[in-house]
Structure formats: C-alpha cells, structure tokens
Amino acid sequence: MKSKSWVSLGIVVFGTTSLAAQNAPTSYKGLCEASAGVYIDDNHFVVASDETNVLRLYVRGDTSIGIALDFQGVSGFDKSDIEAAAKVGDIVYWISSHSLNSNGEDKKKRKIFFATKIVTRNGSTTLEWGGSFLLLRDEILGVAGIQKSDLNIEGMAAAPDGGLFIGLRDTLGGKALIIPFKNPSEVIEDPDKKPSLGTPFILALAGKGVRGIEQTESGYLIVAGPVSDEGDFSLYRWPGGAKPAVEVEDVNFAPLRPEAIMRVPGKKIMQVLSDDGGEDCDDEVSPVTKRAFRSRDLEIND
C-alpha cells in the first residue's frame, strides 16, 4: 500500500517528491558516519557515529564541528557501532548494532545499550552518562527467532508505554521486525534485571529492513532500507500496533544514505541524517574538520 502527499521535503508538493530535487542538504562537520541522532531541546541535537563513542552536540543550522561528548571512558569502549537513539522524558537511550563484526567476531563492545541524561550546565543543554547494559542480545534473539549472525539493530524509538521499539535491519522471511522493549530504565538502574521484550511486530516493507524509526503525533515514520549495503531506501508510515505500514509515495532519498531520522521539536519537520563515511571521509582517520555528514528536512503533515 502507498500513501500519497503525506510528506514533502522542504516544501509542500503534490507531485513527485525527491530529496535530490528539493533544497540542497545541509552538511554538518565533525562526523562522517552519522548513524543515530536525537534532539535534546528545541534547537540542539546530538549525533553518534558507528566508528566512535565520542558523540557530537550540534545547534540546528550551525554547520561547525559542534561539541564533542566523549563517552569512551565511561562506556569502557572506544567504539561500539552505535546505530540508534531514542528520547524518553529527560533520558536519551543509545544502542549498538549488537551484530558480529566484519570478521564474524563476537565483540562485547558491540552489545551495549546505554543511557544519557539531559542536563543543563551554565545555561547550556548537554548529556551526562546514565549507565549501561550488556545483556540484551540473547533476549532479542529469543523473541525474534533469528541467529546472532543475522542480528543487526539500526532503529529505535520511544514507545507509547514509556518503553522502546527496537528496529532490525535484517528481515525474517522478507518481513521487517520491530521489538517492544518494555523496561529499559529498569535494566539501566539494575544491570542484573532481566530485560522484558514483547512479541515483535512484523511489517511488510517490500523486503526491506528498518534503518530508522521516529515517533510522530499519529504513529511512526520508518526509513526502510536494504539488508545489504546496496539498494534504495523508502519511507513508511506505521500507525503502530498490529496495523500495517504504508509506503509514502514518491519519496526518493537519493543521493543520501539515511541512517537516522529525528523529529524537530515544535515543528512538523523530520530531519534525516546521512551516513557519508567512505574512503574520503572516515571518523577514525580523517581530521575532525574534514569530516562531514549531510542532513535534510522532511515536512510532515500529521
């Protein structure tokens, strides 16, 4: 199913909507491989890379390198393949892919779920460490019915009950999986606590998996993408629950490779972040002033 004229990119249109055809993207310096992002107040957002546990705090529209938020020491890891973030109250949760690395190795640092708290210091909004949990993977595998070699988390959003929805890049039988995580705050407060996961929602996204998910006033927007590194991306509207997801018609993300979607507070705008890592932009090698990722706005009508 497809939904027509539900979003536009920068302006309201009723014909073909194309990221490439609309206003030019904004390039923010400081990171190449934008993999997760979240607004922490009306004008400030934080972005993670999958190649470092140093997050960066940006002012919307200010394309400078932002402010480094270094969580390497407190997390215990230099990089954790962070892939998604979600805000619940004054807590921002972050989650790594929980996948095996490119060599098929099972690394503890890639299995972290952690919390940060939004605080104000000297009149400025920032994040402080809130704790971590490292025992989520086996529970996810149990409810999803997949092997650990097939697990790759890429999306996370606040759920209506105060919990979280976790979206998987991998599919099961060609269908996307979104897993309810009912007690994130409890496992952060007590790492011996058993995570409570609900039955996955199974969505038909034309064979694609979840690359990003964000809550709207009427449900969720899902950025769907290929399981592999090759393929196109689509946008879906999901009311939540057992209801099907509906593709938003005529949205073309190219040339961006969307890895995160964030709602801009107080506006009917979703901000899409592109993972622009590659040979010419590497968060482990390139100087911070030479790193950049692209961002574009989607106007939503919900």
Backbone bond lengths (Angstrom), bond angles and torsions (degrees), N, CA, C in turn:
res aa  C-N    CA-C-N  psi(-1)  N-CA   C-N-CA  omega(-1)  CA-C   N-CA-C  phi
1 M - - - 1.455 - - 1.519 110.26 -
2 K 1.316 116.30 148.67 1.451 120.64 179.37 1.514 110.29 -130.33
3 S 1.322 115.24 144.28 1.459 122.33 178.90 1.514 108.34 -110.90
4 K 1.321 117.69 131.39 1.451 121.57 -173.77 1.519 111.51 -104.43
5 S 1.342 115.45 144.47 1.466 123.09 173.10 1.525 113.03 56.46
6 W 1.340 116.54 37.88 1.468 119.12 -179.37 1.516 112.05 -96.56
7 V 1.315 117.28 -30.12 1.458 120.22 174.18 1.512 108.79 -131.84
8 S 1.313 115.03 159.64 1.450 120.59 168.36 1.506 107.39 -137.81
9 L 1.294 116.86 165.81 1.450 121.34 -175.29 1.515 108.73 -112.83
10 G 1.334 115.67 94.23 1.452 120.66 178.70 1.509 112.41 94.69
11 I 1.351 118.53 -41.53 1.456 121.82 179.91 1.527 108.68 -140.65
12 V 1.327 115.84 162.97 1.457 120.02 177.65 1.519 108.76 -81.82
13 V 1.319 116.13 125.53 1.456 120.78 179.23 1.521 108.08 -134.50
14 F 1.316 115.62 163.37 1.455 119.79 -179.98 1.521 111.96 -125.64
15 G 1.331 116.80 -0.51 1.450 120.28 174.48 1.509 109.54 -104.67
16 T 1.331 116.35 -142.87 1.453 120.80 179.86 1.514 110.51 -67.82
17 T 1.321 115.90 132.69 1.452 121.54 178.00 1.513 108.63 -108.95
18 S 1.313 118.15 120.28 1.455 121.63 -177.76 1.508 110.49 -132.69
19 L 1.315 117.13 129.28 1.457 119.84 175.46 1.516 110.41 -57.19
20 A 1.311 116.57 -41.31 1.456 120.02 -176.50 1.517 112.03 -67.33
21 A 1.334 116.33 -30.23 1.459 119.94 -175.37 1.514 112.97 -84.85
22 Q 1.328 117.68 -15.40 1.448 120.14 -176.77 1.527 110.30 -91.98
23 N 1.316 116.59 -162.57 1.449 121.23 -177.06 1.519 110.73 -57.63
24 A 1.334 115.27 149.36 1.456 120.94 -177.51 1.521 110.49 -62.59
25 P 1.337 117.54 147.68 1.462 119.69 178.79 1.518 111.56 -68.37
26 T 1.309 115.55 157.07 1.458 122.40 172.80 1.516 108.13 -92.94
27 S 1.324 117.74 131.77 1.461 121.63 178.19 1.521 109.58 -104.25
28 Y 1.308 115.13 120.36 1.463 121.37 176.73 1.528 108.95 -99.20
29 K 1.307 116.67 133.45 1.457 121.08 -179.44 1.528 110.76 -84.89
30 G 1.330 115.21 165.94 1.458 120.65 173.58 1.510 115.23 108.24
31 L 1.342 117.67 -27.99 1.458 123.04 177.83 1.519 109.50 -140.70
32 C 1.320 116.23 148.45 1.464 121.12 173.81 1.528 111.11 -100.14
33 E 1.327 114.29 -47.78 1.457 120.73 -166.87 1.531 111.31 -100.85
34 A 1.321 115.33 66.70 1.470 120.34 -179.59 1.527 109.40 -63.23
35 S 1.319 116.05 115.82 1.462 120.35 -175.10 1.520 113.57 -119.79
36 A 1.329 117.72 -15.53 1.465 121.89 179.59 1.516 108.33 -157.75
37 G 1.322 116.33 149.69 1.459 119.36 179.44 1.513 111.31 -160.18
38 V 1.341 115.25 156.85 1.458 120.29 -178.92 1.523 109.31 -159.53
39 Y 1.325 116.32 143.20 1.467 120.81 173.54 1.523 108.80 -83.20
40 I 1.346 115.91 135.53 1.467 119.94 178.75 1.527 111.75 -108.91
41 D 1.313 117.83 -9.65 1.463 123.59 166.22 1.518 106.71 -158.04
42 D 1.321 117.61 -168.54 1.465 119.90 -173.25 1.522 113.90 -64.41
43 N 1.320 118.31 -22.56 1.456 120.38 -171.08 1.521 114.24 -131.44
44 H 1.319 118.44 -0.78 1.462 121.30 -177.41 1.528 110.43 -121.86
45 F 1.319 115.62 135.37 1.455 119.97 175.84 1.522 110.11 -132.78
46 V 1.326 115.11 154.49 1.461 122.36 -178.93 1.521 108.43 -117.29
47 V 1.330 115.76 136.89 1.461 121.89 -177.58 1.523 109.77 -122.76
48 A 1.323 115.93 140.02 1.464 122.32 175.46 1.518 109.67 -110.70
49 S 1.322 114.86 152.23 1.460 123.33 171.06 1.521 108.15 -110.13
50 D 1.329 116.80 151.70 1.464 118.51 176.28 1.523 112.61 -81.64
51 E 1.349 116.82 3.62 1.463 120.44 -178.69 1.520 113.70 -114.61
52 T 1.328 118.58 7.10 1.460 120.76 178.29 1.524 109.99 -161.34
53 N 1.318 116.55 149.81 1.461 120.60 174.05 1.520 111.92 -96.04
54 V 1.327 116.09 18.73 1.460 121.95 169.02 1.525 106.93 -94.98
55 L 1.327 116.79 108.77 1.460 121.51 177.21 1.522 108.52 -83.40
56 R 1.339 116.16 167.02 1.462 119.06 177.96 1.528 109.97 -131.03
57 L 1.333 114.58 135.92 1.464 123.49 -179.09 1.518 109.35 -100.58
58 Y 1.338 116.38 125.50 1.462 122.02 -176.63 1.524 111.44 -121.12
59 V 1.316 114.84 153.38 1.457 122.73 166.80 1.524 106.80 -95.81
60 R 1.308 117.53 131.11 1.466 120.12 -179.51 1.524 110.02 -56.56
61 G 1.324 116.10 126.73 1.450 122.28 179.06 1.515 114.90 89.91
62 D 1.330 118.05 -14.48 1.464 122.02 176.95 1.523 107.51 -93.40
63 T 1.320 116.92 110.88 1.460 121.26 -170.84 1.524 113.76 -90.39
64 S 1.317 117.68 11.75 1.462 120.56 177.65 1.529 110.05 -70.50
65 I 1.328 117.48 -178.97 1.464 121.74 -172.75 1.527 113.35 -71.73
66 G 1.305 117.76 -6.64 1.455 120.51 179.20 1.517 112.16 72.27
67 I 1.320 115.76 -162.21 1.462 122.45 -177.81 1.523 108.94 -116.83
68 A 1.325 116.44 129.79 1.460 121.09 179.42 1.524 110.93 -74.06
69 L 1.322 116.18 133.23 1.464 123.41 173.20 1.529 106.35 -117.16
70 D 1.317 116.11 99.34 1.465 121.82 -169.88 1.531 110.87 -90.08
71 F 1.332 115.49 108.51 1.459 121.23 177.77 1.531 111.92 -109.81
72 Q 1.327 116.90 18.83 1.457 119.58 179.43 1.527 111.38 -65.44
73 G 1.319 116.31 -47.24 1.456 119.98 -177.33 1.515 113.40 -64.91
74 V 1.332 116.91 -50.86 1.467 120.16 -176.34 1.527 112.45 -70.78
75 S 1.331 117.21 -28.26 1.464 119.50 177.83 1.521 111.52 -79.32
76 G 1.337 115.89 -24.69 1.457 120.81 -177.85 1.508 113.70 87.28
77 F 1.340 117.16 4.21 1.461 120.68 -176.64 1.524 110.75 -136.25
78 D 1.336 116.12 144.95 1.460 119.96 177.06 1.517 111.57 -75.69
79 K 1.331 116.49 -37.06 1.464 121.21 176.60 1.516 108.45 -151.22
80 S 1.328 115.64 143.80 1.464 120.25 -173.60 1.517 113.51 -130.29
81 D 1.329 118.46 10.51 1.461 121.34 -176.59 1.527 110.47 57.64
82 I 1.335 115.96 50.82 1.467 121.47 178.34 1.523 109.07 -63.74
83 E 1.320 116.84 129.96 1.459 120.52 -173.71 1.524 115.32 -126.84
84 A 1.324 118.82 -11.74 1.467 118.31 -177.02 1.520 110.38 -159.62
85 A 1.331 114.80 156.70 1.465 121.92 179.45 1.519 108.97 -145.22
86 A 1.334 115.77 153.28 1.467 121.14 176.92 1.517 109.19 -153.06
87 K 1.329 115.90 141.13 1.464 122.18 -179.33 1.524 109.91 -103.39
88 V 1.334 115.42 128.24 1.461 122.31 174.53 1.524 107.12 -129.00
89 G 1.330 117.08 107.54 1.459 120.16 -174.32 1.518 110.27 64.83
90 D 1.334 116.55 -127.15 1.462 119.77 178.79 1.524 111.97 -100.57
91 I 1.331 116.44 17.36 1.463 121.66 178.20 1.525 109.41 -111.77
92 V 1.332 115.87 134.15 1.459 121.33 171.84 1.523 107.71 -110.56
93 Y 1.319 115.41 121.85 1.464 121.37 177.00 1.526 109.57 -95.94
94 W 1.322 115.33 143.60 1.463 122.74 178.47 1.523 108.33 -128.46
95 I 1.318 116.29 146.50 1.461 119.05 -179.00 1.523 110.49 -140.39
96 S 1.319 115.47 140.15 1.460 120.68 176.52 1.525 109.42 -86.40
97 S 1.314 115.96 174.01 1.464 120.62 -175.36 1.521 113.00 -65.78
98 H 1.345 117.14 -26.79 1.464 122.50 -174.11 1.528 111.63 61.02
99 S 1.322 116.41 19.73 1.461 121.24 -179.42 1.524 110.89 -95.58
100 L 1.326 116.21 165.09 1.451 121.40 168.51 1.520 108.17 -70.42
101 N 1.324 117.60 154.71 1.461 118.39 178.69 1.524 110.32 -77.52
102 S 1.325 116.48 -178.60 1.466 120.99 -173.98 1.526 112.81 -64.11
103 N 1.335 116.49 -18.06 1.468 121.05 177.10 1.526 112.14 -95.78
104 G 1.319 116.50 7.26 1.452 120.48 -179.76 1.513 114.12 77.45
105 E 1.337 116.59 16.44 1.459 121.42 -178.08 1.529 110.69 -90.24
106 D 1.316 115.46 145.75 1.461 122.53 -179.92 1.526 108.46 -96.34
107 K 1.326 117.40 104.34 1.459 122.28 -175.21 1.529 110.36 -108.17
108 K 1.320 115.81 131.63 1.462 121.33 -179.27 1.521 111.64 -58.01
109 K 1.330 117.19 -38.00 1.457 120.86 -175.52 1.521 113.23 -64.74
110 R 1.340 117.24 -18.69 1.458 121.44 -179.98 1.529 112.13 -90.62
111 K 1.344 116.58 7.87 1.466 120.94 -177.52 1.527 111.10 -122.05
112 I 1.315 116.55 37.49 1.461 119.64 -176.91 1.530 111.82 -102.59
113 F 1.304 114.70 137.44 1.463 123.86 169.01 1.518 104.73 -121.42
114 F 1.334 117.25 124.38 1.464 117.49 -176.56 1.519 111.70 -139.09
115 A 1.325 113.93 163.16 1.461 121.14 -177.39 1.517 110.22 -120.43
116 T 1.321 115.27 145.64 1.460 122.39 171.15 1.520 107.68 -128.72
117 K 1.314 115.96 149.21 1.458 120.49 -179.28 1.514 110.33 -108.99
118 I 1.331 116.05 136.22 1.465 121.35 177.12 1.523 108.44 -77.77
119 V 1.316 116.34 123.43 1.466 121.60 -178.63 1.524 109.07 -133.93
120 T 1.321 115.48 161.73 1.464 121.70 175.59 1.518 108.70 -115.34
121 R 1.328 115.38 125.69 1.457 121.15 179.05 1.520 109.01 -128.43
122 N 1.315 115.68 122.56 1.468 121.08 -179.98 1.526 111.54 52.83
123 G 1.317 115.50 38.90 1.454 120.78 177.49 1.515 115.15 81.95
124 S 1.336 117.86 2.02 1.464 121.44 -178.31 1.524 110.61 -115.28
125 T 1.320 115.85 140.86 1.458 121.40 179.34 1.517 110.21 -86.76
126 T 1.328 116.38 134.71 1.456 120.95 178.85 1.524 109.43 -151.51
127 L 1.325 116.78 -172.10 1.456 122.49 179.20 1.515 110.46 -120.92
128 E 1.330 115.86 144.70 1.453 120.44 171.44 1.529 108.87 -126.30
129 W 1.316 115.58 155.00 1.458 121.90 -176.30 1.522 111.35 -62.37
130 G 1.367 115.51 140.64 1.450 119.48 -178.77 1.512 115.12 -125.30
131 G 1.337 117.32 -3.49 1.457 120.39 179.23 1.520 112.30 120.34
132 S 1.345 115.88 167.80 1.461 120.29 -176.57 1.522 111.52 -142.18
133 F 1.325 114.96 166.71 1.460 123.40 -179.96 1.521 107.34 -143.86
134 L 1.340 117.18 135.52 1.465 121.21 -171.80 1.529 113.69 -122.58
135 L 1.320 117.78 13.27 1.468 120.05 -173.10 1.528 112.44 -122.05
136 L 1.306 116.95 38.12 1.467 120.79 -176.22 1.526 112.80 -92.42
137 R 1.333 116.37 -28.06 1.463 118.38 -170.07 1.528 113.85 -58.86
138 D 1.315 118.44 -49.42 1.463 120.17 -176.74 1.525 111.86 -60.65
139 E 1.322 116.45 -34.95 1.466 119.77 178.52 1.529 110.72 -67.27
140 I 1.331 116.16 -40.11 1.466 119.92 178.14 1.519 110.62 -64.95
141 L 1.330 116.60 -44.66 1.463 120.11 179.16 1.524 110.67 -59.59
142 G 1.321 116.19 -37.21 1.456 120.20 -178.71 1.516 113.32 -64.91
143 V 1.328 117.24 -44.26 1.471 119.18 -178.00 1.524 111.79 -81.67
144 A 1.341 117.18 -27.60 1.468 120.04 -177.51 1.521 112.37 -83.36
145 G 1.326 117.09 -24.63 1.451 120.16 -179.70 1.512 113.63 71.06
146 I 1.341 116.86 34.76 1.456 121.31 178.97 1.519 109.85 -124.15
147 Q 1.340 115.94 165.30 1.454 122.00 177.24 1.522 109.70 -84.09
148 K 1.344 116.31 155.92 1.461 119.06 -179.25 1.521 112.27 -63.73
149 S 1.329 117.09 -25.42 1.463 120.04 177.66 1.522 111.78 -69.76
150 D 1.335 116.93 -16.06 1.466 121.37 -179.25 1.526 112.97 -103.06
151 L 1.325 117.15 -1.42 1.467 119.56 -175.83 1.522 111.37 -85.67
152 N 1.309 115.82 131.28 1.465 121.68 176.80 1.530 107.75 -155.96
153 I 1.328 116.58 102.35 1.465 121.80 179.48 1.521 109.63 -80.71
154 E 1.339 117.02 133.14 1.464 119.23 178.57 1.520 113.47 -137.07
155 G 1.312 118.46 -6.75 1.458 119.86 -179.22 1.514 112.13 -137.01
156 M 1.333 115.69 148.87 1.463 120.13 175.36 1.523 108.71 -156.56
157 A 1.317 115.81 140.64 1.466 121.03 -179.68 1.518 109.42 -147.45
158 A 1.332 115.46 159.07 1.460 120.86 175.15 1.522 109.61 -67.51
159 A 1.319 116.43 137.64 1.460 122.18 176.12 1.529 109.71 -96.57
160 P 1.319 118.33 157.80 1.472 120.48 -177.45 1.523 114.25 -60.42
161 D 1.344 117.68 -25.48 1.465 121.10 -176.44 1.521 113.29 -89.84
162 G 1.330 117.72 8.43 1.453 121.03 -178.33 1.512 113.48 91.94
163 G 1.317 116.52 -4.68 1.455 121.46 175.18 1.517 110.84 -89.58
164 L 1.322 115.37 -151.88 1.458 121.15 -177.72 1.520 110.16 -133.89
165 F 1.328 115.51 157.27 1.454 122.88 166.43 1.526 107.41 -110.51
166 I 1.321 117.14 129.53 1.459 122.72 178.20 1.518 108.45 -108.66
167 G 1.336 116.88 124.50 1.453 121.90 -178.81 1.510 111.83 -104.86
168 L 1.327 116.80 135.70 1.457 122.15 -178.18 1.521 111.29 -101.18
169 R 1.327 114.85 138.14 1.460 120.44 174.77 1.529 110.53 -70.44
170 D 1.318 116.29 -37.33 1.453 120.76 179.14 1.526 110.30 -74.73
171 T 1.301 115.59 156.08 1.458 121.02 179.80 1.526 109.91 -114.14
172 L 1.299 115.91 163.77 1.461 122.55 174.96 1.517 107.18 -124.50
173 G 1.324 115.79 112.94 1.455 119.49 -176.01 1.513 112.56 62.34
174 G 1.338 116.27 30.53 1.457 120.95 -179.90 1.512 114.59 79.98
175 K 1.320 118.32 4.43 1.464 122.47 -179.86 1.532 110.41 -110.61
176 A 1.324 115.48 147.30 1.463 121.47 179.45 1.526 110.31 -83.03
177 L 1.331 115.37 150.04 1.461 121.42 -179.03 1.519 111.15 -118.74
178 I 1.326 115.78 132.98 1.465 122.34 171.85 1.524 107.29 -124.57
179 I 1.327 116.11 122.38 1.460 121.90 -171.35 1.525 110.91 -108.09
180 P 1.319 118.98 123.14 1.467 121.17 175.10 1.536 110.66 -70.91
181 F 1.315 116.26 130.68 1.467 123.76 176.46 1.523 105.40 -115.67
182 K 1.323 116.58 106.17 1.461 121.46 -165.72 1.527 115.19 -85.84
183 N 1.326 118.47 -23.27 1.467 119.49 -173.41 1.529 113.88 -132.76
184 P 1.321 118.18 52.47 1.470 119.09 -178.80 1.518 113.64 -60.22
185 S 1.333 117.22 -39.74 1.465 118.96 -178.01 1.524 111.28 -66.37
186 E 1.320 117.37 -33.73 1.462 120.74 -178.57 1.525 111.99 -66.95
187 V 1.337 117.73 -41.27 1.468 118.68 -178.28 1.524 111.43 -73.43
188 I 1.333 116.80 -26.55 1.464 119.49 175.02 1.527 109.92 -70.54
189 E 1.308 116.37 -42.32 1.464 120.72 -179.57 1.523 112.09 -71.35
190 D 1.328 116.55 -32.31 1.463 121.26 -178.56 1.528 108.93 -138.81
191 P 1.341 117.72 95.50 1.469 121.19 -177.44 1.525 114.42 -61.32
192 D 1.338 117.73 -12.74 1.463 120.41 175.92 1.528 112.12 -85.96
193 K 1.313 115.76 -6.45 1.462 121.20 179.72 1.531 109.93 -71.84
194 K 1.302 116.96 141.77 1.460 121.27 178.47 1.524 109.84 -82.71
195 P 1.335 118.08 128.80 1.466 118.97 177.99 1.523 111.33 -66.46
196 S 1.318 115.62 143.04 1.458 121.89 179.00 1.526 108.85 -107.23
197 L 1.320 115.65 112.59 1.462 121.49 -179.06 1.523 109.61 -114.88
198 G 1.326 115.52 141.95 1.448 120.65 178.99 1.518 112.22 -93.90
199 T 1.313 115.46 175.85 1.463 121.26 176.60 1.524 109.65 -64.34
200 P 1.327 117.93 130.74 1.468 119.78 -177.79 1.531 112.62 -62.62
201 F 1.315 115.20 145.17 1.458 121.41 167.52 1.523 106.93 -83.82
202 I 1.319 116.63 133.17 1.461 122.09 -177.21 1.520 107.95 -110.48
203 L 1.331 115.86 119.21 1.463 121.27 -173.27 1.521 111.32 -120.19
204 A 1.321 115.47 139.14 1.459 121.58 174.98 1.522 108.84 -88.37
205 L 1.334 115.66 107.82 1.467 121.58 -179.54 1.524 110.36 -119.98
206 A 1.331 115.90 40.40 1.465 122.24 178.56 1.525 111.61 57.14
207 G 1.319 116.08 40.29 1.451 121.06 177.10 1.513 114.92 82.85
208 K 1.316 117.01 -1.46 1.465 121.23 -178.76 1.530 110.63 -91.39
209 G 1.348 114.49 161.05 1.447 121.33 174.21 1.511 110.96 -104.93
210 V 1.324 116.02 -178.90 1.464 121.95 -178.75 1.520 109.51 -86.14
211 R 1.335 116.68 124.68 1.464 122.20 174.97 1.520 111.67 -107.94
212 G 1.322 116.75 -19.48 1.457 121.88 177.76 1.514 108.93 -168.47
213 I 1.325 116.77 149.33 1.465 120.92 178.44 1.523 108.30 -149.05
214 E 1.329 115.97 138.72 1.464 120.71 -179.73 1.517 109.51 -144.18
215 Q 1.315 115.37 143.72 1.462 121.83 -179.21 1.522 110.53 -77.60
216 T 1.325 116.26 141.22 1.455 123.19 172.93 1.528 107.73 -121.00
217 E 1.317 116.80 -178.19 1.461 119.92 179.31 1.525 111.92 -68.32
218 S 1.324 117.24 -25.05 1.462 120.48 -175.90 1.526 113.37 -114.22
219 G 1.309 117.91 8.28 1.460 120.03 -179.01 1.511 111.31 152.64
220 Y 1.332 115.23 -124.34 1.465 120.59 -176.72 1.520 110.73 -142.97
221 L 1.316 115.11 150.16 1.457 121.90 166.69 1.517 107.68 -106.86
222 I 1.313 116.12 134.15 1.459 122.12 -179.55 1.520 109.37 -119.80
223 V 1.323 116.28 125.80 1.457 121.19 168.26 1.522 106.38 -87.49
224 A 1.316 116.38 115.70 1.460 121.73 -179.31 1.517 109.34 -103.54
225 G 1.328 115.86 139.20 1.453 119.65 -178.44 1.510 111.79 -145.89
226 P 1.322 116.12 174.30 1.461 120.50 -177.22 1.520 111.85 -68.01
227 V 1.318 115.85 151.86 1.461 120.76 174.69 1.520 109.60 -67.39
228 S 1.331 116.87 -39.02 1.466 122.31 177.35 1.524 109.47 -84.11
229 D 1.326 115.96 -175.29 1.464 120.15 179.16 1.524 112.39 -82.77
230 E 1.312 117.76 -9.41 1.457 121.50 -177.20 1.518 110.36 -110.74
231 G 1.339 115.44 138.30 1.453 119.76 177.90 1.510 111.88 135.80
232 D 1.322 115.95 171.25 1.459 120.20 -176.83 1.524 111.02 -96.63
233 F 1.331 114.07 171.42 1.462 122.03 -177.26 1.526 109.55 -118.08
234 S 1.319 115.93 152.44 1.460 121.79 179.41 1.522 109.43 -135.79
235 L 1.321 115.22 163.23 1.457 121.39 177.92 1.521 109.12 -115.49
236 Y 1.325 116.26 132.73 1.458 121.52 180.00 1.521 110.67 -125.17
237 R 1.314 114.54 148.20 1.457 122.83 173.64 1.528 107.60 -106.39
238 W 1.327 116.21 123.99 1.463 121.16 -179.01 1.519 109.60 -123.45
239 P 1.343 118.90 118.99 1.463 120.62 -179.90 1.527 113.06 -68.55
240 G 1.321 116.88 -15.45 1.451 121.49 -176.01 1.514 111.09 99.27
241 G 1.316 116.54 168.18 1.448 120.95 179.52 1.516 112.71 65.47
242 A 1.320 115.82 -148.28 1.461 121.36 -176.07 1.525 113.11 -82.09
243 K 1.318 117.51 -0.54 1.463 120.44 -178.69 1.527 110.48 -71.79
244 P 1.337 117.57 148.43 1.464 120.15 -178.33 1.524 112.42 -73.95
245 A 1.313 115.07 157.22 1.459 121.27 172.73 1.523 108.96 -85.86
246 V 1.319 115.86 144.23 1.466 121.74 -178.02 1.522 108.79 -119.48
247 E 1.317 116.51 129.07 1.457 119.99 -179.94 1.528 110.85 -70.08
248 V 1.319 116.03 135.39 1.462 121.44 174.57 1.521 107.07 -83.18
249 E 1.305 115.72 119.18 1.458 121.62 -170.90 1.518 112.76 -72.69
250 D 1.337 115.60 146.18 1.465 123.60 170.70 1.522 113.53 65.44
251 V 1.315 118.22 31.14 1.461 121.45 172.52 1.522 107.89 -104.11
252 N 1.317 115.45 121.94 1.465 121.62 -179.90 1.521 108.20 -121.15
253 F 1.323 117.40 112.25 1.457 121.25 -176.91 1.525 113.26 -79.04
254 A 1.326 118.35 -17.18 1.464 120.72 -176.55 1.529 110.67 -57.41
255 P 1.336 118.34 141.89 1.469 128.67 6.93 1.522 114.19 -91.23
256 L 1.324 118.88 9.06 1.456 120.27 178.86 1.530 110.71 -70.66
257 R 1.331 114.82 154.78 1.463 121.87 169.91 1.530 106.93 -116.54
258 P 1.322 116.70 86.71 1.466 120.72 -171.21 1.524 112.80 -66.49
259 E 1.317 115.52 128.13 1.463 121.83 179.12 1.524 111.85 -123.25
260 A 1.336 116.82 -8.90 1.464 119.58 179.87 1.518 109.23 -152.81
261 I 1.330 115.83 147.66 1.457 121.68 176.01 1.525 107.79 -136.48
262 M 1.334 116.64 130.42 1.465 122.13 -174.70 1.518 109.23 -130.97
263 R 1.311 116.90 139.22 1.460 119.79 173.38 1.516 109.39 -84.62
264 V 1.341 116.46 130.73 1.459 121.73 176.50 1.523 107.54 -79.54
265 P 1.328 118.96 119.22 1.468 121.21 -175.54 1.529 112.63 -58.00
266 G 1.325 115.62 136.77 1.451 121.28 176.46 1.512 115.11 76.47
267 K 1.331 117.06 4.52 1.465 120.67 -178.75 1.520 109.64 -133.36
268 K 1.322 115.81 155.93 1.457 120.47 174.44 1.524 108.64 -90.21
269 I 1.315 114.38 59.02 1.463 121.26 -176.76 1.521 109.30 -134.97
270 M 1.324 115.25 133.15 1.451 122.17 167.74 1.524 108.09 -106.12
271 Q 1.309 115.84 135.77 1.457 121.62 179.31 1.529 108.35 -105.64
272 V 1.316 116.09 123.13 1.462 122.38 -177.82 1.524 109.13 -103.16
273 L 1.330 116.61 130.40 1.457 122.04 179.97 1.523 109.75 -108.16
274 S 1.324 115.73 140.63 1.459 121.99 -177.21 1.524 111.15 -107.42
275 D 1.321 116.57 135.26 1.463 121.61 172.45 1.521 107.34 -80.90
276 D 1.327 115.99 105.26 1.460 121.06 -174.67 1.521 112.62 -107.74
277 G 1.326 116.49 24.40 1.454 120.43 176.70 1.517 111.72 -69.86
278 G 1.315 115.56 150.80 1.456 121.79 179.91 1.512 109.93 175.36
279 E 1.309 116.48 -164.86 1.458 120.53 -178.60 1.518 112.09 -61.46
280 D 1.322 117.43 -33.54 1.466 120.67 -176.41 1.526 113.17 -92.47
281 C 1.309 117.49 -7.20 1.469 120.80 -179.09 1.519 108.26 -147.46
282 D 1.335 115.55 108.39 1.458 121.89 -173.79 1.523 108.63 -134.72
283 D 1.323 117.30 121.12 1.462 120.65 -176.21 1.523 113.60 -68.22
284 E 1.328 117.74 -12.08 1.461 120.65 176.42 1.520 112.39 -96.29
285 V 1.325 117.17 -17.27 1.465 120.65 -172.09 1.526 112.77 -120.94
286 S 1.318 117.42 -45.51 1.466 121.34 -173.31 1.525 111.47 -68.18
287 P 1.349 117.97 142.43 1.471 120.29 173.20 1.527 109.77 -57.70
288 V 1.323 116.74 146.44 1.460 120.43 -173.89 1.523 111.81 -58.54
289 T 1.324 117.85 -33.26 1.468 120.76 -179.71 1.522 112.33 -74.24
290 K 1.331 117.10 -13.22 1.463 121.43 -179.92 1.527 111.91 -99.88
291 R 1.298 116.22 -4.21 1.462 120.09 178.40 1.532 109.86 -87.52
292 A 1.323 116.61 145.31 1.468 120.02 177.94 1.525 110.22 -160.96
293 F 1.319 115.45 148.65 1.460 121.72 172.65 1.520 108.13 -131.50
294 R 1.317 116.07 153.15 1.460 121.25 -179.07 1.527 111.39 -94.52
295 S 1.326 113.97 152.25 1.460 121.96 -179.60 1.517 108.64 -139.03
296 R 1.339 116.66 141.84 1.459 121.03 175.54 1.515 110.70 -141.26
297 D 1.317 115.26 150.67 1.461 121.68 -178.30 1.521 111.57 -96.55
298 L 1.320 115.68 142.26 1.455 122.73 170.39 1.518 107.59 -115.97
299 E 1.294 116.98 123.98 1.460 120.80 174.68 1.520 108.52 -83.20
300 I 1.320 117.27 126.85 1.455 120.96 -177.38 1.523 110.23 -112.33
301 N 1.311 115.29 152.12 1.457 121.31 -178.37 1.522 109.48 -124.11
302 D 1.322 115.43 71.71 1.469 118.06 178.90 1.513 109.82 -121.01
